[in-house]
Amino acid sequence: MLKTKNIFLLFFSLSLLSCGSQKKSSFFNEDTVYQEPAGNVNDYVIYEPLSEEDKVYFANKIGVKKEEILDGKLYKFLKEWEGTNYVYGGETKSGIDCSALMQRLFSKVYNYNLPRTAAEMGFDKNIEQFKSRKHLREGDLVFFRITDEKIISHVGIYLKNNKFFNANLSGGVSISDLNSTYWKKFYVVSGRLKKP
């Protein structure tokens, strides 16, 4: 009984390290050559208006001018979910994980259905992968490998000025900085939704 309990605790602890359930067949290949992306998901977004107050709020959080906050649909989603608790495997306002958050965001904002896990998103045929962070644009996915396995285990959406939106264990649903020591260490690759 004690051995079974210890195995369960070990499995549960390991599952908390990553976001969403994983499939062993979806490994990140270190040798893959990533092309620089051609287009941008926002090239075909129909922008919705956003209140001046919300523009100022997000401009301050991201460190840009309020005139740069254009995608009202995206930022309305961020406002709606910001502050939600992180729950591994969660999919609701009571608690959500990173991949479920990106699923909801891409469905509502970009009308695209992403797979359920971060690893599966990294290998979605409609997501064009690229490595260099200098090519990041608002709306790109950013992928991380937080576990020792060669598998994508965390995902967020890039905003501007090296900031991205994600659900994580320490901050819940929030805006994080790609330049922080923690996120720089675990960054793997980015992905851009191909034009329809």
N, C-alpha and C positions, 0 to 999 in steps of 0.2 A: 504493500500500500504506500509506504514511504517513498519507494523508488518511482512509482507512478506519479505521485504528487510532485516530486522533484523534476521529473521530465515535463510535466504540465507547466510548472513554474518557469522552467528554462524556455520552453516554446513560447509562452505568453510574453516573457521579457524580450525575446528576440523580435516578436511581432510588433512590439511598441516602437522599435527603432525605425520602422519604415512606414510608408503611407499606402494604405489599400492592400488588398491581398495580392500575392505575387504568383507568377507561374515560373517554374524553373527553366522553361524553354526560352524565355525572353531575356537573354543575356546581352549586356552591352559589349560590343566588340571594340577593344582598344585600337585595333588595326584599321578600322573603317576610315576611309578618306571622305571627309565631309565637304561637299560643295558649298560655296557661299550662296545664300538664298537669292532667288531671282525677284520675287514679288513680296508683297506684304498683305497680311490678312486685312489690314485697314484700307487697302486700295479700293475695296468695294463695300465698305461699311457705310450705311446711311446714318448720319449723325443725328442724335436727338438733342434738343436743348437741355442745358443744365443750369440750375440757379447760380447766380453770382456768388452767393454764400458758399455753395458747394465747390465752385471753381476755386475760390480762395482757400477753402479748407484743404483740398487735395493739392493745390499748388504749394502750399506751405508744407504739407507732409512729404511731398516728393522733392521739393526744392527747385521748382520751376516757376515761370511767370504764369499768372492765371489764364492768359491768352493761349497758353499751350495745352490747357485742359479742354479738349474738343469733343471727345467721344462720350457724350452724355449717357448713352446706354451702358457703356462699360462702367463709368464712375457711379451711376445709380446702383448698379449691381454691387460694386465695392461697398458703397454706403450701407446697403441693405444687409450685407453679410459681415462687415467689419465688427470685430468683437465677439463673434460666435466662438464657443469653446471648441477646442480640438478633441475629437474622439476617434480613435482608430476604428475604421470600418463604419463610422457614422456618416449619415447622409441627410441630416435634417438640421434645423435651426437649434435643436437641443444639443447638437454636437456633430461635427463633420470632419472628415479627413481631407488631405490635400487633393487627391484624385477625384473624389466626389465633388469637391468645390469647383475644380476645373471642368468637370463634366457639366455641372449646372451652368457655369459661366459661359462656356462655349455654346451650349444649347440655347441659352437665352440671348446672349449678345451677338454671336456669330452664326446662329442657326446651324450648328454642326454638332453631331453626336460623337463625342470621344469615347474610347473604351473605358472600362471601369478603373483599371490600375495605372499607376505611373509608368510601370514597365511597358505595359501594352500601348500606352500613349506614345512612348518613345519610338515604337516600331509601327505606328499607324501609317499606312501607305499614303495618306493625304497630308502627312506632316513632313515637311522637308527639313532634314537635320543640317545644322551647321555648328561649327565649333567656336569660332571667334566671337567674343562678346562685343567687339566693335561694330558688328553688323546688327545688333539687337534693335528692334523697333517695338513700339507699343503693340501688344497683342501676341507677341511671340511667347511660346512656352519655354521655360527654363527648367532643365532637369538636373537632378543631383543624385549621387550615390552615397548614402549615409552609412550603409552597412559594409561589411568586408567583402560581400559577394559582388561579382561583376554584374550587377543588375541595377537599373534605375529604380530608386526607392522613394524619390520625392519630386514634386512638380509644383511650379507656380507660373504666373503670367507676368511677363515683363511690362512695366509701365513706362517710365522715363527716368533719366538721370541715375541709372544703376539701381533703381528701386523695382521691386516686384511684389506681387500680391500672392499670398499663400496661406494655408492652414498648417501650423506647426505646433509641436508639443509645448514649447516654451511661451509662445505669444498668442496662441489661438489663431483666428483669422485676422491677419494684419498685413501691413506693408513692411517688407524687410529690405535690407541693403545688400546687394551682390558684392559690394566691396568689403563687407565685414569679414574678419578672419575666418569665422565659421563657414559662411556660405562660399567663400572663395575656395576653401579647402575641399569642399564636396561637389562643386560644380563639375558637370560632365559635358553637357551639350545643350544646344537650344534647338527649337523646332518652330517652323512657320507653316501655318495652314496654307496649302496651295490654293490658288484661285480656282473657282469652279469652272 
